[in-house]
Amino acid sequence: MASQLPEYIQSNVPNPQQNRAPWYKNTAPTYAGVFLWFVFWDQIATHGLKEAGLGACLVALMVAALICHYMFYLVPGLLGMKTGRPLYIVGTSTFGAIGGFLMPGFLMGLLQFGWLGVNTFFSSKFIVEVFFHKVTRFPETTLTLVCIFWALGAAFVGLKGIHYVARVATYFPLIPITVLLVMLFKTGFSAPSFHPASANPAGSIAAAWISIIGYVVGFFATAGAAGVDFGMNNRDTRDVKRGGFFGIALATVVAAGIPLIVVAGAQGAQVPGVESYVFTDVMQVVLNQIVLGSTTLAGLFMLALTIASF
């Protein structure tokens, strides 16, 4: 019977225990890096903050974080830890020998193109806003060209320069952390002054909960399935649980909670020019000091966020 199995299954061996590492060296920092991606938290405040208020949104965020950890990560992570095998092998228990290759394996590979496309669009959008918004008469054409060059650059780095990027990639999360903390210090203290504007508070809170939970869980869903691949590098159940708690649950609350507080603070303080509930829109108003040529501090931060997304 074993001889009838595809070669990719027969040749796979479990990851030995001596090759595994503590949760704080693999699972937690990797997942935390996913949630520190600016695309995740930049628009989180548009999901009900104005109508439901800061408290309701923060509670919804905590619920979403726990759902991600317990319902979308923990079981795949434990399967990876106990079997020591990657997702496309573990998936054969559900989809069969051929289905395991097509569904978790091939499909997850295709999804990477989706992640690349999303990152390309938002990173290119930031670049256009920082460098070209005052000089171009054709913003859509400019954005398209920047997207093309950004995607080609990302593909080249992935194929040829990944070992160079890997040398500094460990420090990339410090960029979004710095941006978030600076903005938290600038506007966060005014967050208690923010009051939601809603004629139907109960309905607004319910809508905000649905929106935030759907947004966070939808963002995390594919990354949760990859928990098998992270789990196979964990030593035991404790590593799997702690890696998920700190890298997913806690990271979600911190990475998305700070933008909620920042936007609420800017709105509560009635900062002149702040109308949007998008984090980077608020940042461009608050950090509008010119620091390099005609580029503001906010512009430099936006450029740094695109670099960190590589």
C-alpha positions in Angstrom: 0.0 0.0 0.0 2.8 2.4 0.9 4.3 1.9 -2.6 1.2 3.4 -4.1 1.6 6.7 -2.3 3.0 9.6 -4.2 6.7 10.3 -3.9 6.3 13.5 -2.1 4.6 11.6 0.8 7.0 8.7 0.9 10.0 10.9 1.0 8.8 13.2 3.8 10.2 12.6 7.3 9.2 14.2 10.6 11.2 17.2 11.8 13.4 15.7 14.5 13.2 17.1 18.0 16.7 18.4 18.0 15.9 20.7 15.1 13.1 22.4 17.0 13.2 25.6 19.0 11.4 27.6 21.7 8.2 29.5 20.8 9.9 32.9 21.1 12.4 32.0 18.4 10.0 31.0 15.7 6.2 31.0 16.1 5.7 34.2 18.1 8.0 36.6 16.3 6.9 35.3 12.8 3.2 35.7 13.6 3.7 39.0 15.3 5.4 40.2 12.2 2.3 39.3 10.2 0.1 41.5 12.4 2.6 44.4 12.4 2.1 44.6 8.6 0.7 48.1 8.0 -1.9 46.8 5.6 -3.6 45.0 8.6 -3.9 47.9 11.0 -4.0 51.0 8.9 -7.7 51.0 8.3 -8.9 49.1 11.4 -10.5 52.2 12.8 -12.9 52.5 9.9 -14.6 49.4 11.1 -17.0 51.0 13.5 -14.9 53.3 15.7 -16.9 56.4 14.7 -20.3 54.8 15.5 -19.6 52.4 18.3 -16.7 54.0 20.2 -13.3 53.0 21.4 -14.3 50.6 24.2 -16.6 48.5 22.1 -14.0 48.2 19.3 -11.2 47.2 21.7 -13.4 44.5 23.2 -14.4 43.2 19.7 -10.7 43.2 18.9 -9.9 41.0 21.9 -12.6 38.6 21.0 -11.3 38.4 17.4 -7.8 37.8 18.7 -9.0 34.9 20.9 -11.0 33.4 18.0 -7.9 33.5 15.8 -5.8 31.8 18.4 -8.2 29.1 19.6 -10.3 28.4 16.5 -7.9 29.0 13.6 -4.4 28.4 14.9 -4.2 26.0 17.9 -5.4 22.8 16.3 -3.2 23.2 13.1 -0.3 24.1 15.4 -0.7 21.1 17.6 -1.0 18.8 14.5 2.2 20.2 13.2 4.0 19.7 16.6 2.8 16.2 17.1 3.4 14.9 13.6 6.5 17.0 12.8 5.3 17.3 9.2 4.3 20.3 7.0 0.8 21.4 6.0 0.7 19.6 2.7 1.5 16.3 4.3 -0.9 16.8 7.3 -3.6 17.8 4.8 -3.6 14.4 3.2 -5.5 13.1 6.3 -8.5 15.2 5.1 -8.0 15.6 1.4 -6.2 12.4 0.5 -2.9 11.9 -1.2 -3.7 14.0 -4.3 -6.0 16.4 -2.6 -3.4 17.1 0.1 -1.0 18.3 -2.7 -3.6 20.4 -4.4 -5.5 22.0 -1.5 -3.1 22.9 1.3 -0.1 22.7 -0.9 -0.9 24.2 -4.3 -3.7 26.5 -3.1 -1.6 28.0 -0.3 1.1 28.6 -2.9 -1.4 30.5 -5.1 -2.5 32.6 -2.1 1.1 33.9 -1.9 0.4 35.8 -5.1 -2.6 37.3 -3.4 -0.5 38.5 -0.5 2.1 39.9 -3.0 -0.7 41.7 -4.9 -2.1 43.3 -1.8 1.3 44.3 -0.5 2.3 45.7 -3.9 -0.9 47.9 -4.2 -0.7 49.4 -0.7 3.1 49.9 -0.7 2.9 51.5 -4.2 0.0 53.7 -3.0 2.1 55.0 -0.2 5.1 55.7 -2.5 2.9 57.7 -4.9 1.4 59.7 -2.0 4.8 60.5 -0.6 6.8 61.3 -3.8 4.4 61.9 -6.7 1.1 63.3 -5.4 2.3 66.9 -6.1 4.1 66.4 -9.4 2.0 63.9 -11.4 -1.0 64.7 -13.6 -1.8 61.1 -14.1 -2.0 59.5 -10.6 -3.6 56.2 -11.7 -1.0 55.7 -14.4 1.8 56.6 -12.0 0.4 54.1 -9.4 0.2 51.4 -12.1 3.8 51.9 -13.1 5.0 51.9 -9.4 3.0 48.7 -8.8 4.8 47.0 -11.7 8.3 48.0 -10.6 7.5 47.2 -6.9 6.2 43.7 -7.8 9.2 43.0 -10.1 11.5 44.2 -7.3 9.8 42.0 -4.7 10.0 39.0 -7.1 13.7 39.6 -7.7 14.4 39.9 -4.0 12.5 36.6 -3.4 14.4 34.8 -6.1 17.9 36.3 -5.8 18.3 38.5 -2.8 16.4 36.8 0.0 19.6 35.9 1.9 20.6 39.5 1.9 17.2 40.7 3.1 17.2 37.9 5.8 20.2 39.5 7.4 18.2 42.6 8.3 14.7 41.3 8.3 14.8 40.5 12.0 14.9 44.3 12.6 12.1 45.2 10.2 9.3 44.9 12.8 10.9 47.7 14.7 9.8 50.1 12.0 6.0 49.6 12.5 6.5 49.4 16.2 8.2 52.8 16.2 5.5 54.4 14.0 2.8 53.1 16.3 4.5 54.2 19.5 5.3 57.7 18.1 1.6 58.2 17.1 0.4 56.8 20.4 2.5 59.3 22.2 1.2 62.2 20.0 -2.5 61.6 20.2 -3.3 58.6 22.4 -3.7 60.6 25.6 -6.7 62.3 24.1 -8.6 59.1 23.4 -10.8 59.3 26.5 -12.2 62.6 25.0 -13.6 60.7 21.9 -17.3 60.1 21.9 -19.1 58.0 19.2 -21.7 59.6 17.0 -24.6 57.2 16.7 -28.4 57.5 17.1 -28.6 53.7 17.7 -25.7 52.7 20.1 -26.8 49.0 20.4 -27.0 48.6 16.7 -23.7 50.4 16.1 -21.9 48.2 18.6 -23.2 45.0 17.1 -22.2 46.2 13.6 -18.7 47.2 14.8 -18.3 43.8 16.5 -19.3 42.0 13.3 -17.1 44.2 11.1 -14.0 44.0 13.3 -14.2 40.3 14.0 -14.8 39.5 10.4 -12.0 41.7 9.3 -9.4 40.3 11.7 -10.4 36.7 11.3 -10.6 37.0 7.5 -7.1 38.5 7.5 -5.7 35.7 9.7 -7.5 32.7 8.2 -4.8 31.5 5.7 -2.0 32.3 8.2 -3.8 30.2 10.8 -3.7 27.2 8.5 0.1 27.7 8.2 0.2 27.0 11.9 1.0 23.4 11.0 4.3 24.5 9.5 5.1 26.6 12.6 4.0 23.9 14.9 6.4 21.3 13.4 9.2 23.5 14.6 7.9 23.7 18.2 9.2 21.4 20.9 6.0 20.7 22.8 2.3 21.7 23.5 3.4 24.6 25.7 5.5 26.1 22.9 2.5 25.9 20.5 0.2 27.6 23.0 2.6 30.3 24.1 3.7 31.0 20.6 0.0 31.5 19.5 -0.9 33.6 22.6 1.9 36.0 22.3 2.4 36.0 18.5 -1.3 36.0 17.6 -3.7 37.0 20.4 -1.5 39.6 22.1 0.1 40.8 18.8 -3.4 41.4 17.3 -4.6 43.5 20.3 -1.4 45.6 20.3 -1.0 46.0 16.6 -4.6 46.9 15.9 -5.4 48.4 19.3 -2.9 51.2 19.1 -4.3 52.5 15.8 -7.8 52.5 17.3 -6.5 54.6 20.3 -4.5 56.9 18.0 -7.4 57.7 15.7 -9.8 58.1 18.7 -7.3 60.4 20.3 -6.9 62.6 17.2 -10.7 62.7 16.8 -11.3 63.4 20.5 -8.8 66.2 20.5 -10.4 67.6 17.4 -7.0 68.0 15.7 -7.4 70.5 12.8 -7.5 68.8 9.5 -8.2 65.3 10.9 -11.4 64.0 9.3 -10.4 60.5 8.2 -10.4 57.4 10.4 -7.5 55.8 8.5 -4.3 55.7 10.6 -1.9 57.0 7.9 -4.3 59.8 6.9 -4.3 61.0 10.6 -0.5 60.6 10.7 0.0 62.8 7.7 -1.9 65.6 9.5 -0.2 65.1 12.9 3.3 64.6 11.7 3.4 67.2 8.9 6.8 68.6 9.8 9.1 68.9 6.8 12.3 66.8 7.5 13.8 66.1 4.1 13.3 68.3 1.0 9.6 68.5 0.7 9.0 65.2 2.5 7.3 65.3 5.9 8.0 63.0 8.9 4.8 61.2 8.1 6.0 60.6 4.5 9.3 59.1 5.8 7.3 56.9 8.1 5.1 55.7 5.3 8.1 55.0 3.1 9.7 53.1 6.0 6.5 51.0 6.4 6.7 49.9 2.7 10.3 48.9 3.2 9.4 46.9 6.3 6.7 45.1 4.3 9.4 43.5 2.1 
